[in-house]
């Protein structure tokens, strides 16, 4: 990853930037408005990545997962991790994940989770997460509004 990559917590001005950049992915401004509100309430941390001042991606750390095994065990989840096509395979998603892990560990969490879609669109993520030390939780695929998802966890040191 080059030195020109900056990852920081979402600020209000990012709502419009993200809505425009990710509009082709059917992501709405309302989604980013909700994310910002949940950042302010402490339910979520949204990290935004920039390359040379241009938005490159984002990801979320949610303290209360919608996935019941994570919720039951108090495992925070990395969710809605996205990197725009021109910035893929440059370490941006890995850097967002690492920052989520750092935040979770600093908050006293011993485990962190992440879900991955099972369609070919998620092939890069399916390869990346195990390389970063994530292991499948053994619960099998779960149906979601976005298709089947498998969940992985990683022990934090």
C-alpha positions, 0 to 999 in steps of 0.5 A: 500500500502506498503512503498516499493512502489515508484511512480515517473515521467517517465525517459528515462530509463523507456522506455525499462523497460515498453516495456519489462514488458508490451510486453505481453499486445501488448504495443510497445516500440514506444508507450513508446518512444512517451510517453517520448517525450510527457513528455518532451514537456509537453503534458503528464505526465507519472507516473511509479510505482515500488515495491521493484525496479520492475516495477508494473504499470504506468498511464498518465495525459494528458492535452488535452484529445482525448475525445471531452467533456473533451477537450472542457472543458479543463479537463485533463484525466488520461489515459492508467492506467495499473498495472501488474497482480502480483501487482493488488489490492495493491493500486498502481492504486489508488496511481497513480490516487491520484498523477495525481489528485494532479498534476492537482489540483496544476495546477489549474484544478477543474475537472479531467477525466478518461475513463473505458472500458466496457468489463469484463477485466476492472471490477476492474477499473469499481469498483475502480473509483466510490469508488475514487469519480469519477462519470459517465459524463452522455454521455454514452459509446463511441466507441474507437479503444479498445472497448466501453468506458464510461467516469467519472469525479471528482471534485478536491478540 
